[in-house]
Amino acid sequence: GAEANALDREGLWQVCRQSRLAEGVRVRIGEVKSKTFYDFVSGIERIPWAAYFRRPSPPPEVKAVCHHSALYHSDAVAERLVTALVNRGICRYEDVPPGAQRYVDDRVKPASPTDDPPPAGPA
């Protein structure tokens, strides 16, 4: 593989479009060291995601590897990352895989037709 440092979003797209050898591009945006999911979510929410994604974007394909990690459940790590993107307004709730939707903030979820209507104010 090759490594390029300090590329902005346009530079990343240029690499993707013009490379005749790359089947995909792996982007390492930040590093979060944590022993609990709470610390992990707090860490990933501090990453400047808007610098790399247009709003709203479809959720990225996330593959997590958790070898020798206190966070040993790789699917849960991937779900928390996609959830953080939804909570920050980067991705739309409707595009999130059903398994990850349970972690999304209630403030972000669209109203369901079965939800009770808001109480009427004084007339």
C-alpha positions in Angstrom: 0.0 0.0 0.0 0.9 3.7 -0.2 0.5 6.3 2.4 -0.4 10.0 1.9 -0.6 12.5 4.7 -2.6 15.7 5.1 -5.0 15.3 2.1 -8.3 17.2 2.2 -11.6 15.8 0.9 -10.9 16.9 -2.7 -7.4 15.3 -2.6 -8.9 12.0 -1.4 -11.4 12.0 -4.2 -8.7 12.7 -6.7 -6.7 9.7 -5.5 -9.8 7.5 -5.8 -10.7 8.8 -9.3 -7.2 8.8 -10.9 -5.6 5.7 -9.4 -5.7 2.9 -11.8 -4.5 0.3 -9.3 -6.5 1.1 -6.2 -9.6 -0.9 -5.7 -10.4 1.1 -2.6 -8.9 3.7 -0.4 -8.6 3.3 3.4 -8.7 6.6 5.2 -7.4 6.9 8.8 -9.0 10.0 10.2 -8.2 9.7 13.9 -7.2 7.5 16.7 -9.2 6.8 19.8 -7.8 4.9 22.8 -10.5 3.6 25.1 -11.4 0.8 27.4 -15.1 1.3 27.5 -17.8 2.0 24.8 -18.6 5.3 26.6 -15.0 6.5 26.2 -14.9 5.2 22.6 -18.1 7.2 21.7 -16.8 10.3 23.5 -13.6 10.0 21.5 -15.1 9.5 18.1 -17.6 12.4 18.6 -14.6 14.8 18.9 -13.3 13.8 15.4 -14.0 16.5 12.8 -16.2 14.3 10.6 -17.7 17.2 8.6 -14.2 17.8 7.1 -14.5 14.4 5.3 -18.2 13.9 4.6 -20.8 16.1 2.9 -24.1 16.3 4.7 -26.1 14.2 4.5 -24.0 11.3 3.3 -24.8 7.7 3.1 -23.2 5.8 6.0 -19.7 4.6 5.1 -18.9 0.9 5.1 -17.2 0.4 8.4 -15.1 -2.6 9.2 -13.7 -2.8 12.7 -11.0 -5.0 13.9 -10.6 -5.5 17.7 -7.6 -7.7 18.2 -6.1 -7.3 21.7 -8.7 -4.7 22.5 -10.9 -4.1 25.6 -13.7 -3.4 23.1 -13.8 -7.0 21.8 -17.0 -6.9 19.8 -16.1 -5.5 16.4 -19.8 -5.2 15.2 -20.6 -3.1 18.2 -17.6 -0.8 17.5 -18.8 -0.3 13.9 -22.4 0.4 15.0 -21.2 3.0 17.5 -19.2 4.8 14.8 -22.1 4.9 12.3 -24.3 6.1 15.2 -21.9 8.9 16.0 -22.1 10.1 12.4 -25.9 10.1 12.5 -25.9 12.0 15.8 -23.6 14.6 14.4 -25.8 15.1 11.3 -23.4 13.6 8.8 -25.6 10.6 7.9 -29.4 10.3 7.8 -31.1 8.0 10.2 -33.1 6.3 7.4 -29.8 5.1 5.8 -28.5 3.4 9.0 -28.6 -0.4 9.0 -31.4 -1.6 11.4 -28.9 -3.1 13.9 -27.3 0.2 14.5 -30.5 2.2 14.8 -31.0 1.3 18.5 -28.0 3.5 19.5 -29.1 6.7 17.7 -30.2 9.6 19.9 -33.9 10.1 20.1 -33.4 13.7 19.0 -32.3 12.5 15.6 -34.9 9.8 14.9 -37.7 10.9 12.6 -41.2 10.8 14.0 -43.1 7.6 13.3 -46.7 7.7 12.2 -47.5 5.6 15.3 -46.0 8.2 17.7 -48.4 10.2 19.8 -48.9 13.8 18.4 -47.3 16.6 20.5 -49.7 18.0 23.1 -51.7 21.0 21.9 -50.9 24.3 23.5 -53.4 26.7 25.0 -55.8 28.0 22.5 
